[in-house]
Amino acid sequence: MAPRVQVCGLLSVLKSVRHFPYPHVYWFGSQGERGRRVQTRNAYTWTGLSLLVTGGVTATSAFFLFHIVWVTAFGLSMVILGAIMLALGRTIPRLPPEVCSLLLETGIDNIAALVEELGIRTKAIYLPSSLTAGGRPQALIPLQAHPTPPSIKQALPQRLIVRYGDSPDDIGLMLSTVGSTAIGMLEAAPGPALPELETALNSLLAGTLGVADKVSLSQQDNRVTALIRNPRIERQAIWSHYSLGGPLTAIIATVTAEAWNRPVIAVNEEQRGAEYMIELETTP
């Protein structure tokens, strides 16, 4: 078959592919209610399906009917790209970032209102999961200030208002923070070694969440200093942040408490140019 005839025949096939009934129209039924329910909500999936169909028809026609090698390779490359687009479509979160931000701000506002209404000015104690009855790390905010941090040796009940000591004033609020949820994104809890903890925080903050470029840790006795490079979450000047710290502080303190299996207090945090410094201290 002459090359000109082959190319003309292939062009006619591609022209028919252009009018091929794509999945969002016919594969899943009519465009009625059933068709609308199964439509995929992101462009990656539709692009991937279109590339798979077009590439499959092109490669099959070019190989078996027209015997054009380079067009066959082109069709196979479209199939490969379609498979990649389908894989990318599965990585898109079901909730848009705007919705996640709305839920986060709502939770922070509720906590801020509660802490401000009670007039609490004490630092929160971030507890590991071994010291909470619910089995997940949380933050304890004592209602009364103490000259020294309280020593917590047993798991506290899963309640909003808890008693953590023998004194009548040993009452506090048990709250879930951003760190309580973020630590679940780690594949496994890090060990107590500082390099392992630093790797876990970089994986979480710079990798999974993408809210910073890098996290560096340094330790001196029972204090750990975290330097966060180019943080993308700003610390707001609200009442609850004096006790709990900002979202980045909550995440780092929670992961540190879980790694060391000891309560942790955020004693200081401040912005230093492009870096954000957080100082943590373990309690007895």
Secondary structure, DSSP 8 states (H G I E B T S, - for coil): --HHHHHHHHHHHHHHHHTS--IIIIITS-SSHHHHHT--SSHHHHHHHHHHHHHHHHHHIIIIII--HHHHHHHHHHHHHHHHHHHHHHHS-SS-HHHHHHHHHHHHHHHHHHHHHHT--S--EEE-GGGBTTSS-EEEEESS--SS-----S-B-SSSEEE-SSSTT-EEEEE--HHHHHGGGSSS---SSHHHHHHHHIIIIIIIS---SEEEEEEETTEEEEEEES-SS-----THHHHH--HHHHHHHHHHHHHHTS-EEEEEEEEETTEEEEEEEE--
